[in-house]
Amino acid sequence: MDREPPASVFSNANKLSAFPKQVESVLRGETIAPITLEIQPSSGCNHACPKCSGKLNKDSPYYAEIRKQFTFINPDVVKGIVDSPRAPLGVVFAGDTGDPLLHPQIESLIDIVSDKNISISVITNGQALNQSISQKIVQRCQGVRVSLDAFDAKSHQLTHGSNDEQWNELLKNIEELVKYREESQLGGECLIGIGYLTAKHTMEGIVEATKLAKNLGVDYIHFRPFFYSNDEITPELIEKCKAMEDNNFSVIFPGAKYKNSKERNYPSCQAANFVTVINPKGEAYICCHHIGQENAKIDTIGTNPEDWDKFVISDKRRDLIQKFNLTECPPFCRLHSHNQTLSKVVAVDLLNQPISASHHAKFL
């Protein structure tokens, strides 16, 4: 099965055009069921990143509590969500508090979602990849991105707090992930990529990281800035990385990400209609940047489909989307480009666009 070009997968500003009816509803002031649901299934982590976004952005008693308990989401909560008539179209298994692959039933979670024909993407540090998990991912998911953020053992220690043994194991895990996809008759559409966060302490390694990613056999390397870091990448470095592109490998520098800031030219976060997140305790928040903040919490999702339905149409969710204080949002906000699109778009223009059949359009 042919895979989508990675560059089109990450065209975030254009993805809303795949959902004209939902955009029209939001522009009329209505709330809609999220297109994308980020599920953070595990609070456990096997890395010790010095600049962990969870710790830096939201250093609160919540994080100490949830990590101390090694909290894992109840699979019945996930089943209730996907059984709902308002189920999301895409699910991203990721982690702010921990790595998703450390959930002891992560393969069952993937099956629960995939059995409903809901598109799945996984974002992981890759350390817990093994034969069984890797084969499950390439057979049932549409994408997986390994947050490498390094080009050798020393740089990985600086970004992920790892050791030489972990680095070598991680590279082997990625190589085997690629191998399992190529061997699988069902894994042809699963895009495999490398994530690399840029800042002063990682900038000099982007060319070596691109070489490494290409040698590992992945489909792309995706660069984006560390939160609260607006260090720009020189055009010369970008050109050196781009020179390594070919039909099987893409280098992605999202320009909009590097121009993002705390300035918001829209009154409310209407993009939160399209994307939401739940943590390992089943608590739903307005977005991933505000997990653990009580003023951003909407509800705790139970195990029945009706619990998800009530969350989707709740007055609290509608009011929070309309009234949340955007000055509390970080720079490089995930939903910023979508909010910019929504502030400019005219519904009738989208309705004239062809409906996208892309799995990856569902990962907003």
GIWORA-V823905 format. One record per residue. N is the residue number from 1. PSI is psi in whole degrees, 0 to 359 (* if undefined). OMEGA is omega in degrees with one decimal (* if undefined). D_FIRST is the distance of its C-alpha to the first C-alpha in whole Angstrom. Layout:
N:PSI:OMEGA:D_FIRST + N:PSI:OMEGA:D_FIRST
//
This chain:
1:135:-179.1:0 + 2:143:177.1:4 + 3:151:177.9:7 + 4:147:174.6:10 + 5:130:-177.9:13 + 6:325:-178.3:15 + 7:322:179.5:18 + 8:331:179.5:17 + 9:324:-175.2:16 + 10:13:176.2:20 + 11:72:-172.1:22 + 12:322:-175.6:24 + 13:337:-177.1:26 + 14:352:-171.6:24 + 15:330:-179.0:22 + 16:337:-179.6:25 + 17:346:177.4:25 + 18:351:-174.8:22 + 19:63:-173.4:24 + 20:322:-178.5:27 + 21:319:179.0:29 + 22:321:177.9:29 + 23:317:178.9:31 + 24:319:179.3:33 + 25:315:-178.9:34 + 26:320:179.4:35 + 27:339:175.6:37 + 28:359:179.1:39 + 29:11:-179.8:40 + 30:157:170.4:38 + 31:152:-177.7:36 + 32:165:172.7:32 + 33:137:-179.4:30 + 34:139:172.4:28 + 35:315:-177.9:24 + 36:131:173.5:24 + 37:121:171.9:26 + 38:121:177.5:26 + 39:123:175.8:27 + 40:95:-167.2:29 + 41:343:-171.8:29 + 42:141:173.1:31 + 43:352:-179.5:35 + 44:146:178.1:35 + 45:144:179.7:34 + 46:8:173.0:34 + 47:166:-179.1:34 + 48:65:-175.4:37 + 49:123:178.8:36 + 50:329:-179.9:40 + 51:36:177.8:38 + 52:127:-176.2:36 + 53:325:178.8:36 + 54:314:-178.2:37 + 55:318:-176.8:40 + 56:316:-172.9:41 + 57:329:-170.4:40 + 58:57:-178.2:41 + 59:92:-171.9:44 + 60:165:176.9:45 + 61:332:178.7:47 + 62:315:-177.3:43 + 63:320:177.3:41 + 64:318:-179.0:44 + 65:310:-172.1:44 + 66:329:178.2:40 + 67:323:179.7:40 + 68:323:-177.4:43 + 69:349:-173.2:42 + 70:69:-175.3:38 + 71:137:176.9:37 + 72:139:-178.5:34 + 73:143:177.3:32 + 74:122:179.8:33 + 75:332:179.0:30 + 76:333:174.7:32 + 77:315:178.5:32 + 78:318:179.4:28 + 79:319:178.1:28 + 80:320:180.0:31 + 81:310:-175.1:29 + 82:343:175.2:26 + 83:349:-178.1:28 + 84:146:173.1:30 + 85:345:176.7:29 + 86:26:-179.4:29 + 87:149:175.9:26 + 88:162:177.4:24 + 89:336:178.8:21 + 90:141:177.2:20 + 91:131:175.1:21 + 92:119:172.5:22 + 93:114:-175.6:23 + 94:196:179.8:25 + 95:134:171.2:29 + 96:323:177.6:32 + 97:336:-176.6:34 + 98:181:-178.8:32 + 99:133:-175.2:29 + 100:331:-175.5:27 + 101:352:177.7:26 + 102:353:173.2:29 + 103:127:-175.5:29 + 104:344:179.7:30 + 105:33:-175.6:28 + 106:324:179.5:25 + 107:322:176.4:22 + 108:322:178.1:24 + 109:317:178.3:24 + 110:316:179.3:20 + 111:318:-178.7:20 + 112:317:-178.6:23 + 113:314:-176.9:21 + 114:326:179.7:17 + 115:340:177.8:19 + 116:12:-179.6:20 + 117:33:175.0:17 + 118:132:-178.3:18 + 119:145:-174.6:16 + 120:138:170.3:17 + 121:149:-178.9:17 + 122:133:173.5:19 + 123:122:-171.2:22 + 124:160:172.2:24 + 125:351:172.0:26 + 126:353:-174.5:24 + 127:328:-176.1:28 + 128:4:177.0:27 + 129:133:173.0:23 + 130:181:-175.5:24 + 131:313:-175.9:22 + 132:312:-179.4:21 + 133:317:-178.6:21 + 134:316:179.2:18 + 135:322:177.4:16 + 136:316:-178.3:17 + 137:311:-175.5:15 + 138:338:179.9:12 + 139:331:-170.4:12 + 140:354:-179.4:13 + 141:158:179.2:13 + 142:346:-179.9:11 + 143:151:172.6:14 + 144:134:177.8:17 + 145:126:178.1:19 + 146:122:179.1:22 + 147:90:-175.6:25 + 148:308:174.2:27 + 149:32:-176.6:29 + 150:168:177.4:31 + 151:351:174.1:31 + 152:178:-174.6:33 + 153:321:-177.9:35 + 154:314:-179.5:38 + 155:327:177.6:36 + 156:327:175.5:34 + 157:322:179.9:37 + 158:324:-176.0:38 + 159:331:-174.8:35 + 160:0:178.2:34 + 161:31:-173.7:38 + 162:182:174.1:36 + 163:176:-176.3:37 + 164:320:-178.7:36 + 165:318:178.5:35 + 166:319:-179.6:33 + 167:312:-179.4:31 + 168:321:178.1:31 + 169:320:-178.7:29 + 170:315:178.3:27 + 171:319:177.5:26 + 172:320:178.8:25 + 173:318:-178.8:23 + 174:316:178.5:21 + 175:318:-178.9:20 + 176:327:175.1:20 + 177:313:177.7:17 + 178:318:-179.1:15 + 179:316:-179.7:16 + 180:324:177.8:15 + 181:316:-178.0:11 + 182:332:-179.9:11 + 183:340:-174.4:13 + 184:137:175.4:11 + 185:345:-176.6:9 + 186:356:-171.4:8 + 187:14:-173.9:8 + 188:332:-174.6:5 + 189:357:-177.0:6 + 190:112:176.3:9 + 191:136:178.3:11 + 192:127:-177.9:14 + 193:169:176.5:18 + 194:134:174.0:21 + 195:141:-179.3:24 + 196:115:178.5:27 + 197:134:-176.7:30 + 198:141:173.0:33 + 199:183:-177.2:37 + 200:322:-174.0:40 + 201:355:178.1:39 + 202:351:-171.9:35 + 203:318:-174.2:36 + 204:347:-176.6:37 + 205:5:-170.7:34 + 206:329:178.4:31 + 207:315:178.1:31 + 208:322:178.7:31 + 209:323:178.2:28 + 210:316:176.4:26 + 211:315:-179.1:26 + 212:313:-178.8:26 + 213:316:-179.8:22 + 214:319:179.5:21 + 215:331:178.4:22 + 216:345:176.5:21 + 217:15:179.4:17 + 218:171:-176.5:16 + 219:335:-175.5:15 + 220:163:164.1:18 + 221:135:-174.1:21 + 222:117:179.8:23 + 223:140:172.5:27 + 224:159:-174.0:29 + 225:148:166.1:32 + 226:147:173.0:34 + 227:143:178.5:36 + 228:21:176.6:39 + 229:113:-178.5:39 + 230:29:177.1:39 + 231:126:-177.6:39 + 232:148:175.7:37 + 233:133:-178.2:35 + 234:147:178.1:37 + 235:328:-178.9:35 + 236:318:178.7:36 + 237:319:178.9:34 + 238:317:179.9:31 + 239:320:179.4:31 + 240:320:178.3:31 + 241:315:-178.4:28 + 242:333:-179.4:26 + 243:344:-179.1:27 + 244:358:179.1:24 + 245:148:170.9:21 + 246:193:-177.0:19 + 247:341:-176.4:16 + 248:0:-174.4:14 + 249:131:-178.6:17 + 250:148:175.1:19 + 251:120:-171.3:22 + 252:115:172.5:23 + 253:101:-179.5:26 + 254:100:-176.1:27 + 255:322:-178.8:30 + 256:326:-179.8:31 + 257:321:-176.6:31 + 258:351:177.0:34 + 259:359:-177.4:36 + 260:154:179.2:36 + 261:184:178.8:39 + 262:351:179.7:41 + 263:131:-178.7:42 + 264:121:-178.8:41 + 265:33:178.0:41 + 266:149:-171.7:41 + 267:338:-176.5:43 + 268:162:-177.5:40 + 269:77:179.0:37 + 270:340:177.9:35 + 271:340:177.7:32 + 272:347:170.7:33 + 273:327:-171.3:32 + 274:336:-175.4:28 + 275:132:173.5:28 + 276:176:-172.6:30 + 277:144:171.6:30 + 278:144:-176.4:32 + 279:182:-177.7:33 + 280:340:178.2:34 + 281:0:-178.2:37 + 282:14:-179.9:35 + 283:132:-178.3:37 + 284:135:-179.2:35 + 285:165:-177.4:36 + 286:325:174.0:36 + 287:175:-173.9:33 + 288:336:-177.2:32 + 289:347:-172.8:35 + 290:19:177.1:38 + 291:135:-179.7:37 + 292:350:179.1:40 + 293:121:-172.9:42 + 294:325:-178.5:44 + 295:351:179.3:45 + 296:358:-179.0:41 + 297:135:-178.8:40 + 298:312:-176.0:40 + 299:166:169.6:40 + 300:125:-174.4:39 + 301:128:178.2:36 + 302:194:-173.7:37 + 303:354:-179.5:35 + 304:145:176.7:35 + 305:328:-179.3:33 + 306:331:179.4:36 + 307:319:176.8:37 + 308:319:179.1:34 + 309:316:-179.5:35 + 310:321:177.7:38 + 311:314:-175.3:37 + 312:317:-174.0:35 + 313:9:-174.3:38 + 314:147:175.7:40 + 315:323:-177.8:43 + 316:318:178.7:43 + 317:313:-179.9:39 + 318:314:-176.9:40 + 319:322:-179.1:43 + 320:320:176.9:42 + 321:321:-178.1:39 + 322:327:-166.5:42 + 323:358:-176.1:44 + 324:138:-176.6:43 + 325:107:-174.6:45 + 326:346:176.6:42 + 327:346:176.9:45 + 328:354:-176.1:43 + 329:146:-177.8:40 + 330:163:168.6:39 + 331:163:-178.5:38 + 332:36:179.5:34 + 333:135:-178.7:34 + 334:326:-172.9:30 + 335:3:-174.9:31 + 336:313:-177.0:33 + 337:325:177.6:31 + 338:320:177.9:30 + 339:323:176.1:34 + 340:318:177.8:34 + 341:314:-178.0:32 + 342:332:-179.6:33 + 343:346:-176.5:37 + 344:337:-169.4:36 + 345:151:172.4:34 + 346:127:-171.6:35 + 347:319:-175.7:34 + 348:331:177.8:34 + 349:320:179.7:32 + 350:324:-177.9:29 + 351:340:178.0:29 + 352:356:-179.2:29 + 353:147:176.3:26 + 354:145:179.3:22 + 355:131:-179.4:21 + 356:140:175.4:18 + 357:7:-175.0:14 + 358:131:169.9:13 + 359:320:-172.0:13 + 360:345:172.9:15 + 361:339:-178.7:18 + 362:354:176.0:19 + 363:83:-175.0:20 + 364:*:*:23
//
